[in-house]
C-alpha cells in the first residue's frame, strides 16, 4: 500500500520550468530530439518550432531542449519562459501581440530572480535519497552558475528600465500592469541591455498553439517577424500550422531552422521509459536502496497493464499518465499491491491493428495534409475502388476522420491513426 502511494506521487507531475529540481530526473528522451534541437538553438543561434497533437508532450519537450542546451558553462545563456496565457481567447492581432509581449516581459522579470532559486532548489533535492539527489545536484551545479550571471545582468537591465521610466514604487510589477507602458518597447530595451552584456536570451514560447485559428497565428508571425529574427527561441505551434511551416508554405517563417513534428510515445517500451522514471522518484521516498526501488516499480505495473493503457491512449502521453494515476488509485482503494487489468477504467482496449500497405500510404499522405478522395487517388496513383475501400476501413477503425459533405469531403488523420502509422516506421 505504501509503495503504491509513493509511486503515485509524481505520476502526473508536469514539468513546466527547467529549474524544477526534478526536471532532469523525470524527463526521459524517446528519440534524441531534445539534444538535436538544443544544438540548433544554443550553438547555431536559430529559432525552432515543434508541433504535434494535443497532449503529446510539446511543453515538456521544449523544457528538455532548454535543459540540454544550458549544459554549456562557457556561454552566458538566459532561459526565458514565455507562457502566452489567454491565447485561446484573443479576438484580433492587436490583442494577441499585447498578450505575447506582456508574456515575454513577465518571463524576463522572472528570469531576473533565477539566481535566488539555486539554494532553495538544491535544499529540496538533497532531501531525497543519495542516489536520486546526486545526479540532480550534479546537473544543477553545472547549469546554475552561468545562469546566475545572466540573472544578475537581467536585474541590472530591469533597474535601468525602471530608472528610464521614472518608476520608483512597485517596481517590476508596474511594468506588467501599467497600460501606459508599451510592453514591446520594454522588452526590446531589456534584450538590448542583455546583448550588450554578452548575455544570450533563449525564449521558450508556449501556449501559442492555443490561438483560435491558424490564420491568426500566421498573421501574428508575419506582422512580428522582425522581432523573432536573430533570436534564439523554441516555439510550440498548432498541428496544422506546424505542417504548413514544415512545408515552407508560409515564407515569412523560413528563418526557422526547422519545424519538427513530435510523434510522442507509440510503444510500450517508450511509455515505460517515461512512467518508470516517475514511479521511481516517488518510490525513492520510502526505499533507499536503488535496486530494490527498481524492482518495486517493475512489480507495480505488469506489462499487460502498461500495454492496455498504451493501446487505448497512444500517442497522448498526458492521457496515458492520467489513466495510470487513476489505476493506481483504484488499486489502493482495494488494498492491492500491484495493478491489474480490473483497475483500468472500462474501455474497448483492442490493440491498434497494423495498416495494410495501401492504408499506410493513405495515412502518410493525410499526416502531411488533409485530402479529398479524389486527391488521394491522384497522389497514390491507385484506382477509385482501392482508395474507397482503404478510406472506409480506416474510417471505421477511427484511424482517420472526415469533415464536410458530398464533393467537399476531406479526410485527416487521427491521433490513433498517427500511432498506427508511427509503429510501422
C-alpha positions in Angstrom: 0.0 0.0 0.0 2.7 2.5 1.0 4.6 1.6 -2.2 1.5 2.4 -4.3 1.0 5.7 -2.5 4.7 6.7 -3.0 4.6 5.6 -6.7 1.5 7.7 -7.4 3.1 10.9 -6.1 4.9 12.0 -9.2 3.0 10.2 -12.0 1.1 13.3 -13.2 3.8 15.9 -12.3 4.0 18.1 -15.3 7.3 19.9 -15.6 6.7 23.5 -16.7 10.1 25.0 -15.9 13.6 23.9 -16.4 14.5 24.8 -12.8 12.2 22.3 -11.3 14.5 20.3 -9.1 13.3 17.0 -10.6 13.3 18.0 -14.2 16.4 16.2 -15.4 15.2 13.1 -13.5 11.7 12.9 -14.8 12.2 13.7 -18.4 13.1 10.7 -20.5 14.1 11.1 -24.1 12.4 8.9 -26.7 14.4 9.6 -29.9 17.2 12.1 -29.3 15.1 15.1 -30.3 16.0 17.5 -27.4 19.7 17.2 -28.0 19.3 17.8 -31.7 17.2 20.9 -31.2 19.4 22.2 -28.5 22.3 22.2 -30.9 20.3 24.3 -33.4 19.1 26.8 -30.8 22.1 27.2 -28.5 25.1 26.6 -30.7 23.7 27.8 -34.1 21.6 30.7 -32.7 18.4 29.7 -34.5 14.7 29.5 -33.7 13.0 26.2 -34.0 9.4 25.2 -33.7 7.7 21.9 -32.8 4.2 20.7 -33.4 2.0 17.7 -32.8 -1.4 16.7 -31.5 -2.6 17.8 -28.1 -1.3 16.0 -25.0 1.8 14.6 -26.8 4.3 16.4 -24.6 5.4 19.5 -26.5 5.8 21.7 -23.4 7.9 19.1 -21.6 10.0 18.6 -24.8 10.7 22.4 -25.0 11.9 22.4 -21.4 14.1 19.4 -22.2 15.7 21.3 -25.1 16.4 24.1 -22.6 17.8 21.7 -20.1 20.3 20.2 -22.5 21.3 23.5 -24.1 22.1 25.1 -20.7 24.7 22.5 -20.0 27.4 24.6 -21.7 29.2 26.6 -18.9 31.3 28.5 -21.4 28.4 30.7 -22.6 26.0 33.1 -20.7 22.5 31.9 -21.7 19.4 33.2 -20.1 16.3 31.0 -20.1 13.1 33.0 -20.6 9.8 31.1 -20.1 7.1 32.8 -22.2 3.6 31.4 -21.4 1.1 33.3 -23.5 -1.8 33.0 -21.1 -5.2 33.6 -22.6 -4.1 33.0 -26.2 -7.2 30.9 -26.7 -9.5 33.9 -26.2 -7.8 36.6 -28.4 -10.0 38.2 -30.9 -7.6 40.1 -33.1 -3.9 40.6 -34.0 -3.5 43.6 -31.6 -4.8 41.7 -28.7 -2.6 38.7 -29.4 0.5 40.9 -29.8 -0.2 42.6 -26.5 -0.6 39.3 -24.7 2.6 37.9 -26.3 4.9 40.8 -25.4 3.5 41.1 -21.9 4.2 37.4 -21.5 7.8 38.0 -22.8 8.2 40.8 -20.3 6.9 38.6 -17.5 9.3 35.9 -18.5 12.3 38.4 -18.4 11.2 39.6 -14.9 11.1 36.0 -13.7 14.5 35.3 -15.2 15.9 38.1 -13.1 15.2 36.1 -9.9 16.7 32.8 -11.1 19.9 33.3 -9.1 17.9 33.4 -5.8 16.3 30.0 -6.5 19.5 27.9 -6.6 19.9 27.3 -2.9 16.2 26.6 -2.4 16.2 24.0 -5.2 19.4 22.4 -4.0 18.0 22.1 -0.5 14.9 20.4 -1.9 16.9 18.0 -4.0 19.2 16.8 -1.2 16.2 15.8 0.9 15.9 12.8 -1.3 17.9 9.6 -1.1 21.5 9.9 -2.2 21.2 8.0 -5.5 18.5 10.4 -6.6 20.0 13.6 -5.1 23.5 13.1 -6.5 22.5 13.3 -10.2 20.2 16.2 -9.6 22.8 18.2 -7.6 25.4 17.5 -10.3 23.2 18.8 -13.0 22.2 21.9 -11.0 25.8 22.6 -10.2 26.6 22.6 -13.9 23.7 24.8 -15.1 23.1 27.4 -12.4 26.5 29.2 -12.1 26.4 30.7 -15.6 22.6 31.2 -15.3 23.2 33.2 -12.1 25.5 35.6 -14.0 22.8 36.1 -16.7 20.2 36.6 -13.9 22.2 39.4 -12.4 22.6 41.1 -15.8 18.8 40.9 -16.1 18.3 42.6 -12.8 20.6 45.5 -13.9 18.7 45.8 -17.2 15.4 45.9 -15.3 16.8 48.6 -13.0 17.9 50.7 -15.9 14.4 50.4 -17.5 12.7 51.5 -14.3 15.0 54.5 -13.9 14.3 55.4 -17.5 10.6 55.3 -17.0 10.8 57.1 -13.6 9.1 54.3 -11.7 10.1 54.4 -8.0 7.3 52.4 -6.4 6.0 48.8 -7.0 9.0 48.3 -9.3 8.8 45.4 -11.7 5.1 44.7 -11.1 4.3 48.1 -12.5 5.8 47.1 -15.8 3.1 44.5 -16.3 0.0 46.3 -15.1 0.7 49.9 -16.3 -1.3 50.4 -19.5 0.9 53.4 -20.5 3.9 51.2 -20.9 4.3 49.6 -24.3 5.4 46.0 -23.5 7.3 45.5 -26.8 9.4 48.6 -26.2 10.2 47.5 -22.6 11.2 44.0 -23.9 13.4 45.4 -26.6 15.1 47.7 -24.1 15.9 44.8 -21.7 17.1 42.5 -24.5 19.4 45.2 -25.9 20.9 45.7 -22.5 21.5 41.9 -22.1 23.0 41.6 -25.6 25.4 44.4 -24.7 26.5 42.4 -21.7 27.1 39.3 -23.9 24.1 37.5 -22.4 22.1 35.5 -24.8 18.3 35.1 -24.0 16.7 31.8 -25.1 12.9 32.2 -25.3 10.7 29.1 -24.7 7.4 30.2 -26.1 4.4 28.1 -25.1 0.6 28.3 -25.4 0.6 29.8 -29.0 -0.8 26.5 -30.2 -4.0 27.6 -28.3 -4.6 30.6 -30.6 -8.1 30.2 -32.1 -7.1 29.7 -35.7 -4.0 29.2 -37.8 -4.7 32.3 -39.9 -4.5 34.5 -36.9 -1.3 32.8 -35.9 0.2 33.2 -39.3 -0.7 36.9 -39.4 0.9 37.3 -36.0 4.2 35.9 -37.2 4.0 37.8 -40.4 3.5 41.1 -38.5 6.2 40.4 -35.9 8.8 38.6 -37.9 11.3 41.4 -37.3 11.2 40.7 -33.6 11.9 37.0 -34.0 14.8 37.4 -36.4 18.2 36.9 -34.8 16.7 35.5 -31.6 17.1 32.1 -30.1 13.7 30.6 -29.4 11.8 27.3 -29.1 8.2 27.6 -30.1 5.2 25.3 -29.7 2.8 25.5 -32.7 -0.6 24.1 -33.5 -0.6 20.9 -35.5 -2.0 22.2 -38.8 0.1 25.4 -38.6 3.2 23.4 -37.9 2.5 21.3 -41.0 2.3 24.4 -43.2 5.6 25.8 -41.8 7.3 22.5 -42.3 6.3 22.5 -46.0 7.6 26.1 -46.3 4.1 27.4 -47.4 4.5 30.4 -45.1 7.6 32.2 -46.4 8.0 34.6 -43.5 8.8 31.7 -41.3 11.6 30.5 -43.5 14.1 31.8 -40.8 13.3 28.8 -38.6 16.0 26.2 -38.9 13.3 23.6 -38.8 9.7 22.9 -37.9 9.6 19.4 -36.4 6.7 17.1 -35.9 6.6 15.4 -32.5 5.3 11.8 -32.6 5.2 11.1 -28.9 5.5 7.6 -27.3 4.0 4.9 -29.6 5.3 1.7 -28.0 5.0 0.1 -24.5 8.8 0.4 -24.0 8.7 4.1 -24.8 5.9 4.7 -22.3 7.6 2.6 -19.7 10.7 4.8 -20.0 8.6 7.8 -19.0 6.3 6.1 -16.5 9.0 4.2 -14.6 11.1 7.4 -14.1 8.1 9.0 -12.3 7.3 5.9 -10.3 10.9 5.5 -9.3 11.1 9.1 -8.0 8.1 8.5 -5.8 9.2 5.1 -4.5 12.6 6.6 -3.6 10.9 8.4 -0.8 10.4 5.1 1.1 13.1 2.8 -0.4 16.7 4.0 0.0 18.1 1.0 -2.0 18.2 1.7 -5.7 17.9 -1.9 -6.9 15.0 -2.7 -4.6 13.3 0.5 -5.7 13.6 -0.5 -9.3 12.2 -4.0 -8.5 9.2 -2.4 -6.7 8.4 -0.2 -9.7 8.5 -3.0 -12.1 6.2 -5.2 -10.0 3.6 -2.4 -9.5 2.8 -2.1 -13.3 2.7 -5.5 -15.0 3.4 -5.4 -18.8 -0.2 -6.3 -19.7 -1.5 -3.2 -17.8 1.1 -0.9 -19.5 0.2 -2.3 -22.9 -3.5 -1.8 -22.3 -3.0 1.8 -21.4 -0.8 2.5 -24.4 -3.2 0.8 -26.8 -6.0 3.0 -25.6 -4.4 6.4 -25.5 -1.3 6.3 -27.8 0.2 8.8 -28.6 -1.4 11.1 -26.0 1.2 11.0 -23.2 -0.9 13.2 -20.9 -3.9 10.8 -21.0 -1.6 7.8 -20.5 -0.2 9.2 -17.3 -3.6 10.4 -16.1 -5.0 7.0 -16.6 -2.1 5.4 -14.8 -2.7 7.7 -11.8 -6.3 6.7 -11.6 -5.5 3.0 -12.0 -3.1 3.3 -9.0 -5.8 5.0 -7.0 -8.2 2.0 -7.7 -5.5 -0.5 -6.6 -5.0 1.5 -3.4 -8.8 1.5 -2.7 -8.9 -2.3 -2.9 -5.7 -2.5 -0.9 -3.8 -4.2 -3.6 0.0 -4.4 -4.1 0.1 -4.2 -7.8 -2.2 -3.1 -10.7 -4.4 -5.5 -12.6 -6.5 -5.0 -15.7 -9.5 -4.7 -13.5 -8.1 -1.5 -12.1 -8.3 0.2 -15.5 -11.3 2.2 -16.5 -13.5 0.2 -18.8 -12.9 0.8 -22.4 -12.5 -1.1 -25.6 -8.8 -1.9 -25.5 -8.4 -3.7 -28.7 -4.9 -3.4 -30.0 -4.4 -0.9 -32.8 -4.2 -3.0 -35.9 -1.4 -2.8 -38.4 -2.5 -0.9 -41.6 -2.3 -2.6 -44.9 0.2 -1.3 -47.5 -2.3 1.0 -49.2 -3.7 2.1 -45.9 -0.3 3.1 -44.7 0.2 5.2 -47.9 -3.1 6.9 -47.2 -2.1 7.6 -43.6 1.3 9.0 -44.7 -0.4 11.4 -47.1 -3.0 12.5 -44.6 -0.3 13.0 -42.0 1.1 15.8 -44.2 -2.2 17.4 -45.2 -6.0 16.8 -45.3 -7.1 15.4 -48.7 -10.3 14.5 -50.5 -10.8 11.0 -52.1 -10.1 12.5 -55.5 -6.8 13.9 -54.2 -5.9 10.6 -52.6 -6.5 8.8 -55.9 -4.2 11.3 -57.7 -1.5 11.2 -55.1 -1.4 7.4 -54.8 -2.0 6.5 -58.5 -4.4 3.8 -57.3 -7.9 3.2 -58.7 -11.0 4.6 -57.1 -12.2 1.2 -55.7 -8.9 0.6 -53.9 -8.8 4.0 -52.3 -12.5 3.9 -51.4 -12.0 0.6 -49.7 -9.0 1.8 -47.8 -10.8 5.0 -46.7 -13.8 3.0 -45.4 -11.6 0.6 -43.4 -9.5 3.4 -41.9 -12.6 5.5 -41.0 -14.4 2.6 -39.4 -11.4 1.9 -37.1 -11.1 5.7 -36.2 -7.7 6.0 -37.8 -9.0 8.9 -40.0 -11.8 11.4 -39.7 -13.7 13.4 -42.2 -15.1 16.9 -42.5 -17.5 18.3 -45.0 -20.1 16.5 -47.1 -20.6 15.4 -50.6 -17.9 16.7 -53.0 -16.5 18.8 -50.2 -15.5 15.8 -48.0 -11.9 15.9 -46.7 -10.1 13.3 -44.6 -7.5 13.9 -41.9 -5.5 11.5 -39.7 -6.5 11.0 -36.1 -4.2 10.5 -33.0 -4.9 6.8 -33.3 -4.0 6.9 -36.9 -0.8 8.7 -36.2 0.1 6.0 -33.6 -0.6 3.2 -36.2 1.5 5.0 -38.8 4.4 5.6 -36.4 4.5 2.0 -35.3 5.1 0.9 -38.9 8.0 3.3 -39.4 
